[in-house]
Amino acid sequence: MKTILVTGGLGFIGSHTVVELQNIGFNVIIIDDLSNSKIRVLDSITEITGKKPTFHKIDLRNKETVKSFFDTNSIDGIIHFAAFKAVGESVQNPLDYYENNIGSLVYLLQEMRDRKIDNFIFSSSCTVYGQADELPITEKAPIKPAESPYGNTKQIGEEIIKDTCKANGLNAIALRYFNPIGAHDSVKIGELPLGVPQNLIPYVTQTAAGIREQLSVFGDDYDTPDGTAIRDYIHVVDLAKAHISALQRLLNKENKNNFECFNVGTGTGTSVLEIIQAFENATTQKLNYKIVERREGDITSAYADTTIANKELNWKTEKTLEEALKSAWEWQENQK
């Protein structure tokens, strides 16, 4: 039984990935500093899978604590989610984002190098492409100057990993996510932002639930059919399963290069107004929304070409946008 370390494993994508790992027999250790997650998620994972993962509350910015963890734990591979992740917040607090997202990555990679641990999966992002020249976006699209410090930490992160693979023989896969949404079928885990949500869907569900008075739609003057920004919204369970496929690719030594990148999305773009309409249709809830000015750091349109991931990872999305939105609403209702 292989032991996989999942950093940020109590977060939104991390917790769903832990469930998938445990469901197929991996031994999982979670590191999380609980800065944007809650300890009760550990119990929810245990309820879903029937097995409690090992948990360590660690801030990965503390180099000595990270070293101490590796001194006492034997690891076969790492899936690295732990990072600050809000575009708007990163524009306001860039140094926090660079310290956290880059420092923690470096400390993990140093331990992997020193202990000859292979197999690293990096939680990357479609933000590395900036505003792509062509849609859908393929892995060959140029990496443009980042639109936000958050996006820049993902670009720099990939470069650091690529250099480490070249110098130290590490095997790594960067999964460039598009926009994860939804919740587990059990409705025991889902997206649980602390404070005001930075992502669209939790703001949608909290507005429908009456927690937020109104949903702000940032800009209706983009060069899109309805003027609102377009994104590729992927069900979080489908995204979690992509991590399993990537991990098995590394463990089975099926990777073709030391460092590989894959787009993980649905291949379909949906505008903000289309999301609002789809949510209302899927849940029969009416949304109070208002068009406001554009938000700094946002791009016009991004959706994935997933051809390479479908072929190389033997993975594809299975869940619909309606299923994702319905599960997000059921999760919100379950928080009462």
C-alpha positions, -999 to 999 in steps of 0.1 A, spaced: 0 0 0 16 33 -11 15 63 12 6 96 -5 10 130 12 -17 154 3 -9 190 13 -40 212 17 -59 179 20 -88 195 39 -95 221 13 -120 219 -15 -101 200 -42 -78 183 -17 -106 167 4 -123 153 -27 -90 139 -39 -83 123 -5 -116 105 -8 -108 91 -42 -73 80 -30 -87 62 0 -115 46 -21 -90 28 -42 -67 17 -13 -40 44 -9 -28 53 25 -32 90 29 -14 116 51 -29 151 51 -10 183 59 -31 214 63 -27 246 82 -65 252 85 -61 288 72 -88 282 46 -104 249 58 -120 233 88 -109 203 109 -144 188 107 -137 180 70 -115 152 84 -145 136 100 -165 140 68 -138 122 48 -138 94 74 -176 91 71 -175 88 33 -146 64 30 -148 45 63 -112 53 70 -96 82 88 -66 97 71 -36 107 92 -36 144 98 -9 169 107 -15 206 112 16 222 97 23 255 81 45 246 52 62 280 54 81 267 84 111 249 70 121 232 102 86 218 108 85 205 72 119 187 77 107 173 110 76 158 93 97 140 67 121 128 94 92 107 109 71 98 78 78 76 48 62 90 16 58 75 -19 44 105 -36 30 140 -30 -1 158 -43 5 195 -35 -26 216 -32 -16 239 -2 -16 274 -15 -35 307 -13 -58 308 -43 -78 340 -48 -70 362 -78 -84 394 -64 -68 389 -30 -34 382 -46 -35 416 -63 -40 433 -29 -15 411 -9 11 399 -34 39 393 -9 17 369 12 11 350 -20 47 348 -30 59 338 5 32 311 9 29 296 -26 65 296 -35 82 291 -2 61 260 7 68 245 -27 106 249 -24 107 234 11 87 203 -1 109 198 -32 141 201 -11 129 173 12 120 152 -18 155 157 -33 173 150 0 152 118 7 150 107 -30 112 107 -30 98 106 -65 63 114 -79 50 149 -74 17 163 -86 13 200 -87 -20 219 -84 -15 244 -112 -40 266 -130 -52 278 -164 -42 312 -152 -7 304 -164 -20 310 -199 -32 345 -192 -56 356 -220 -49 330 -246 -47 340 -283 -67 309 -294 -96 290 -278 -99 263 -267 -66 265 -249 -41 237 -256 -10 228 -235 11 243 -263 -4 278 -258 23 303 -248 27 311 -211 19 348 -211 28 374 -184 5 367 -155 -25 388 -149 -23 385 -111 3 375 -85 -17 343 -79 -13 334 -116 24 343 -114 29 319 -84 16 291 -106 39 300 -135 69 303 -112 59 271 -94 59 252 -127 93 266 -136 108 256 -102 94 221 -106 107 218 -142 142 229 -131 141 204 -102 130 176 -125 159 184 -148 185 187 -120 174 160 -96 155 134 -116 121 142 -100 91 129 -119 63 155 -118 29 163 -134 14 198 -133 -24 197 -137 -36 230 -150 -72 232 -137 -99 253 -151 -127 262 -127 -137 235 -101 -172 236 -87 -198 213 -71 -197 189 -42 -194 152 -34 -225 131 -40 -228 124 -3 -230 162 3 -206 156 32 -177 177 16 -179 207 -7 -165 242 -12 -163 259 22 -147 293 19 -140 311 51 -153 346 51 -165 362 18 -162 338 -11 -137 347 -38 -150 322 -63 -183 325 -83 -202 294 -73 -201 297 -35 -211 333 -39 -240 322 -61 -251 296 -35 -247 319 -6 -267 346 -24 -295 320 -31 -294 310 6 -298 346 18 -263 348 34 -252 373 8 -276 401 -2 -265 403 -39 -243 386 -64 -219 410 -82 -213 402 -119 -179 417 -126 -183 434 -160 -208 430 -189 -186 446 -216 -163 417 -224 -159 406 -260 -182 376 -254 -217 368 -267 -235 382 -236 -206 405 -224 -197 385 -193 -165 365 -187 -164 329 -199 -148 301 -179 -146 263 -180 -165 249 -150 -155 213 -140 -171 191 -113 -147 187 -85 -151 149 -84 -141 147 -120 -111 169 -112 -102 147 -82 -102 116 -104 -77 133 -128 -53 134 -99 -57 97 -94 -50 91 -131 -19 114 -129 -6 96 -98 -10 62 -113 8 74 -144 38 83 -123 37 53 -100 35 30 -131 63 49 -147 42 56 -178 52 93 -180 70 103 -212 90 131 -196 102 140 -162 79 170 -162 45 169 -179 15 193 -180 -21 185 -187 -52 207 -190 -80 196 -167 -114 210 -177 -146 201 -196 -137 217 -229 -168 239 -228 -169 276 -219 -198 291 -199 -204 328 -192 -213 342 -158 -249 350 -170 -252 315 -184 -241 301 -150 -267 322 -132 -294 309 -156 -282 273 -153 -282 275 -115 -317 289 -115 -329 261 -138 -311 233 -119 -323 245 -84 -355 266 -90 -338 293 -69 -339 329 -81 -307 349 -78 -305 386 -69 -275 399 -90 -262 432 -103 -237 441 -130 -207 460 -115 -173 471 -128 -147 446 -140 -124 431 -114 -86 436 -117 -68 404 -128 -97 388 -146 -94 377 -182 -121 376 -209 -124 339 -217 -107 306 -209 -118 271 -217 -97 239 -222 -87 217 -250 -86 184 -230 -75 161 -259 -41 153 -244 -53 147 -209 -81 124 -223 -56 104 -242 -25 103 -219 -42 101 -186 -71 79 -199 -94 104 -181 -124 124 -191 -151 143 -173 -184 125 -166 -205 150 -147 -226 177 -163 -227 214 -154 -263 210 -141 -251 181 -118 -223 203 -105 -245 233 -98 -272 211 -82 -247 195 -59 -232 229 -49 -267 240 -39 -274 208 -19 -241 213 -2 -250 249 7 -284 237 21 -266 211 41 -246 238 60 -277 250 79 
